[in-house]
Amino acid sequence: MMNPTARDYAGSPPPRWIGYIAVADADATAAKVAELGGKVLEELHNVPGVGRITMFTDPTGALVHVMQPEKTGA
């Protein structure tokens, strides 16, 4: 396994984990974010086989990702 250096990441953001909060209704969540003073950074969109996702900041600037999981036949 290689040990990446700062040079390996030059010009790109550092590696990181992104956690998503599962919600029942991503559209309603995004509307509520705006209503309560947050800012939607990434418009709602569908990811095939995954669900409906968006990214926003809360009024303090904390970054939050939410996902409405795609319904399955199970």
DAPEUR-V127382 format. One record per residue. N is the residue number from 0. RES is the residue in three letters. OMEGA is omega as a letter, one per 40 degrees, with the letter a starting at -180 (NA if undefined). Layout:
N,RES,OMEGA
N,RES,OMEGA
//
This chain:
0,MET,i
1,MET,i
2,ASN,a
3,PRO,i
4,THR,i
5,ALA,i
6,ARG,i
7,ASP,a
8,TYR,a
9,ALA,i
10,GLY,i
11,SER,i
12,PRO,i
13,PRO,i
14,PRO,a
15,ARG,i
16,TRP,i
17,ILE,i
18,GLY,i
19,TYR,i
20,ILE,i
21,ALA,i
22,VAL,i
23,ALA,a
24,ASP,a
25,ALA,a
26,ASP,i
27,ALA,i
28,THR,i
29,ALA,i
30,ALA,a
31,LYS,i
32,VAL,a
33,ALA,a
34,GLU,a
35,LEU,i
36,GLY,i
37,GLY,a
38,LYS,i
39,VAL,a
40,LEU,a
41,GLU,a
42,GLU,i
43,LEU,i
44,HIS,a
45,ASN,i
46,VAL,a
47,PRO,i
48,GLY,a
49,VAL,a
50,GLY,a
51,ARG,a
52,ILE,i
53,THR,i
54,MET,i
55,PHE,i
56,THR,i
57,ASP,a
58,PRO,i
59,THR,i
60,GLY,i
61,ALA,a
62,LEU,a
63,VAL,i
64,HIS,i
65,VAL,i
66,MET,i
67,GLN,a
68,PRO,i
69,GLU,i
70,LYS,i
71,THR,a
72,GLY,a
73,ALA,NA
//
